[in-house]
Amino acid sequence: MTTPTRNHEKTPDATTQNGPIFGRVVTEPPISQPCPTCGQFADEALVPVVAPGPPVRDLVPDAAAVRIAFQTLILLMEVLDRRRPWLQVAHLAVPGVGRYLRAAPVNPRLGTGVAKVVSFHPSQPNRCRIETASSLQVRGRRRALVATFQITGEEEWICTMVRIL
């Protein structure tokens, strides 16, 4: 005799085939047999019961913070396009953002003034973070841009990550 377990026991005769088999293809669905331990059928799914919690409120984005993020992104695109030196905007972003923007390939034959933010979609998952998904025109091509902004201890917004896809 088997001892009861939490999970159903795997028994070779849990399902049987009553219909004919042609060329190893089953023509009828298998008939389920109850588990010898608990009596449940194998095709019955156990659905966990979760008590409903209070609804989660969406955070309304801070308009002033979103405006700062947009203006910072415009200035960073000027660094990408080599119209503005990094040292002028270094206080608005972490050094990794500056390295990323300065490492982007630039074709001097196309001139400057061609990196432009076309669309801007911010979200604020919590009070201290803004994430943006943007579209920008870079040297004749439309590219996707993601950026993350976080608030510092001095209540200033700083860009912590920029990626051009």
Secondary structure by P-SEA (a helix, b strand, c coil): cccccccccccccccccccccccccccccbbbbccccccccccbbbbbbbccccbbbbbcccaaaaaaaaaaaaaaaaaaacccccccccccccaaaaaaaaacccccccccccccccbbbbbbccccbbbbbbccccccbbbbbbbbbbbccccbbbbcccccc
